[in-house]
Amino acid sequence: MKMTKILSDRMDRPDDLVAAGETINMLFQRGRRALSLRGGKAFHLLVKHCAADLTADKVHKIAVRDLREIANLTDEQIVGVIRELQQTVVEITHTVDSWFDNDDNYWPEPKEIVSSGPLLTDVERPKKGGGIIRFRFSRTLQWVFSKSDHWAVLSRRAVMAFESRYALRLFELVSLRINLTHKTSELIELEELRKLLGVPEDKLVTWNNFNQAALKPAIAEVNHLSGFKVGYEPIKHGRSVTGIKLTWKTKDQDGVKAAKRELDSHSAGRKARREDAVEDVTAIASVPASGAFPASGSIAYSRWGDIAREEMPQPRRDVDLVANEFRGWATSKAIPLDGHHIEKAFRAFCRKVEPAR
């Protein structure tokens, strides 16, 4: 189903934001700053505002007051966000039905091409105060909006609640993938992940810095505020991390309710509440060497996950699936998970698992 049809169908659903898959997977121009958190939120609001008119080559209009939803921005800050959208150049990969080569020869076969350009063009705004902003989407975006049948529906409340641009980008990427019935994980090379999240070339250049300052906080925030759960496993070549295995799943009913309660709560203290939750999970998962193997839940971020990744043959299987299999095997052998030799048994079990296919 085309994105324009989805937009039309969901015009009366105020919490639904529809995003084209091509724009979610867009890569920002090398050497340029990626879209800010405010800019990302504003872009979603403009798409929502224009709805089925997205594909029209026309001047759109929006009142300045309609963009104040973004962190209660002043008029001057809103002008700055609009200017940012006009100056942000993105690259979008898409397929055209036909193409002309360098000699202007016509080729009727489909061809994958890269289009680049700003998000907005021909912007007119009041010099001072509020009023109306007039703008056009670039021709590249108009074309994508008209052709896209690859889209995601995002929660407007969650989008507006994010405090990190990396979290917003991750939320967009997972929202595009969460309904894939045949897929719950994806291998992403580290450099591609940095581009998708919009990390500047000269920032967070080491894996540890990127992981601690961008990836982990983004995952924690998405897990705190959204209806799904995200995890990851580093992929190594020798001692170097070259990518990650990103995993996702929809939360159960209790998890969805907890996210809604957080969105209903005041944003003051939200970061502290999130950090408390992360600390609680860490405390449960990180048991001493002689401690029990967890009877349930994820081991991905615990020392048990590290053991599994250390012992399993390459290419490694999902550590949580292996953990579940180990629990079943231990039960069948009447081996207690808090037994004295449980770590030795788990290491031996991991060494014997079949590699991922």
Backbone hydrogen bonds, N-H to C=O, Kabsch-Sander energy under -0.5 kcal/mol:
donor,donor_aa,acceptor,acceptor_aa,energy
3,M,148,S,-2.6
6,I,2,K,-1.7
7,L,3,M,-2.6
8,S,4,T,-2.0
9,D,5,K,-2.4
10,R,6,I,-1.6
11,M,8,S,-1.0
13,R,10,R,-1.7
16,D,13,R,-1.8
17,L,15,D,-0.6
17,L,154,L,-2.5
19,A,152,A,-2.7
21,G,150,H,-4.8
23,T,20,A,-0.5
24,I,20,A,-1.9
25,N,21,G,-2.3
26,M,23,T,-0.9
27,L,91,E,-2.2
28,F,195,K,-0.6
29,Q,89,V,-1.8
32,R,29,Q,-2.0
40,G,36,S,-2.6
41,K,37,L,-2.1
42,A,38,R,-2.7
43,F,39,G,-2.3
44,H,40,G,-1.7
45,L,41,K,-2.1
46,L,42,A,-2.4
47,V,43,F,-2.2
48,K,44,H,-2.4
49,H,45,L,-2.4
50,C,46,L,-2.2
51,A,47,V,-1.9
53,D,50,C,-2.4
54,L,51,A,-1.8
55,T,52,A,-0.6
56,A,53,D,-1.3
58,K,56,A,-2.0
60,H,58,K,-0.6
60,H,135,F,-3.5
62,I,133,I,-2.0
64,V,131,G,-2.8
66,D,63,A,-1.4
67,L,64,V,-1.9
68,R,65,R,-1.1
70,I,67,L,-1.5
71,A,69,E,-1.5
72,N,68,R,-1.0
73,L,70,I,-0.8
78,I,74,T,-2.2
79,V,75,D,-2.1
80,G,76,E,-1.7
81,V,77,Q,-1.9
82,I,78,I,-2.4
83,R,79,V,-2.4
84,E,80,G,-1.9
85,L,81,V,-2.2
86,Q,82,I,-1.8
87,Q,83,R,-1.5
88,T,84,E,-1.3
89,V,87,Q,-0.6
90,V,117,G,-2.3
91,E,27,L,-2.9
92,I,115,S,-2.9
94,H,113,I,-2.4
96,V,111,K,-2.8
99,W,107,W,-2.6
101,D,105,N,-2.0
104,D,101,D,-2.0
107,W,99,W,-3.3
111,K,96,V,-2.3
113,I,94,H,-3.2
115,S,92,I,-2.6
115,S,113,I,-0.5
117,G,90,V,-1.6
119,L,85,L,-1.2
119,L,88,T,-1.1
120,L,85,L,-1.2
121,T,136,R,-2.8
124,E,134,R,-2.9
133,I,62,I,-3.0
134,R,124,E,-2.9
135,F,60,H,-2.0
136,R,121,T,-2.2
138,S,119,L,-1.6
142,Q,138,S,-2.3
143,W,139,R,-2.3
144,V,140,T,-2.1
145,F,141,L,-3.0
146,S,142,Q,-1.9
147,K,143,W,-1.7
148,S,144,V,-2.4
152,A,19,A,-2.4
154,L,17,L,-3.6
154,L,152,A,-0.5
156,R,15,D,-3.1
156,R,154,L,-0.6
159,V,155,S,-2.4
160,M,156,R,-2.5
161,A,157,R,-1.0
161,A,158,A,-0.6
162,F,158,A,-1.2
162,F,159,V,-0.6
168,L,164,S,-2.0
169,R,165,R,-2.2
170,L,166,Y,-2.4
171,F,167,A,-2.6
172,E,168,L,-2.2
173,L,169,R,-2.4
174,V,170,L,-2.6
175,S,171,F,-2.3
176,L,172,E,-1.5
177,R,173,L,-0.5
177,R,174,V,-1.0
178,I,174,V,-2.0
180,L,177,R,-1.9
181,T,179,N,-0.8
183,K,180,L,-1.2
186,E,246,L,-2.1
188,I,186,E,-0.5
188,I,244,I,-2.7
190,L,242,T,-2.9
193,L,189,E,-2.6
194,R,190,L,-2.3
195,K,191,E,-1.8
196,L,192,E,-2.8
197,L,193,L,-2.3
198,G,194,R,-0.8
198,G,195,K,-0.5
199,V,194,R,-2.8
203,K,200,P,-1.6
210,F,206,T,-2.6
211,N,207,W,-3.3
212,Q,208,N,-2.5
213,A,209,N,-2.6
214,A,210,F,-1.9
215,L,210,F,-2.1
216,K,211,N,-2.7
218,A,214,A,-1.9
219,I,215,L,-2.5
220,A,216,K,-2.5
221,E,217,P,-2.2
222,V,218,A,-2.4
223,N,219,I,-2.6
224,H,220,A,-1.4
225,L,221,E,-1.9
226,S,222,V,-2.0
229,K,249,K,-3.2
231,G,247,T,-2.2
233,E,245,K,-1.3
235,I,243,G,-3.2
236,K,234,P,-0.5
237,H,240,S,-3.0
240,S,237,H,-1.5
242,T,235,I,-2.7
242,T,240,S,-0.6
243,G,235,I,-1.3
244,I,188,I,-2.4
245,K,233,E,-2.6
246,L,186,E,-2.8
246,L,244,I,-0.7
247,T,231,G,-2.7
248,W,184,T,-2.0
249,K,229,K,-1.7
251,K,227,G,-2.4
256,V,252,D,-2.4
257,K,253,Q,-2.2
258,A,254,D,-2.1
259,A,255,G,-2.0
260,K,256,V,-2.2
261,R,257,K,-2.4
262,E,258,A,-1.9
263,L,259,A,-2.2
264,D,260,K,-2.1
265,S,261,R,-1.1
270,R,267,S,-2.3
273,R,269,G,-2.3
274,R,270,R,-2.5
275,E,271,K,-2.6
276,D,272,A,-2.3
277,A,273,R,-1.9
278,V,274,R,-2.3
279,E,275,E,-2.5
280,D,276,D,-2.2
281,V,277,A,-2.1
282,T,278,V,-2.6
283,A,279,E,-2.4
284,I,280,D,-1.8
285,A,281,V,-2.4
286,S,282,T,-2.6
287,V,285,A,-1.4
291,G,288,P,-2.6
293,F,337,L,-2.9
302,S,299,I,-1.8
305,G,299,I,-1.0
306,D,302,S,-1.6
307,I,303,R,-2.4
308,A,304,W,-2.4
309,R,305,G,-2.4
310,E,306,D,-1.9
311,E,307,I,-2.3
312,M,308,A,-2.6
322,V,318,D,-2.0
323,A,319,V,-2.2
324,N,320,D,-2.0
325,E,321,L,-2.0
326,F,322,V,-2.5
327,R,323,A,-2.2
328,G,324,N,-2.2
329,W,325,E,-2.5
330,A,326,F,-3.1
331,T,327,R,-2.3
332,S,328,G,-2.2
333,K,329,W,-1.5
334,A,331,T,-1.2
335,I,330,A,-3.2
339,G,336,P,-1.8
342,I,339,G,-1.4
345,A,341,H,-2.2
346,F,342,I,-2.4
347,R,343,E,-2.6
348,A,344,K,-2.0
349,F,345,A,-2.3
350,C,346,F,-2.5
351,R,347,R,-1.9
352,K,348,A,-0.9
352,K,349,F,-0.8
353,V,349,F,-0.5
353,V,350,C,-0.9
356,A,315,P,-3.3
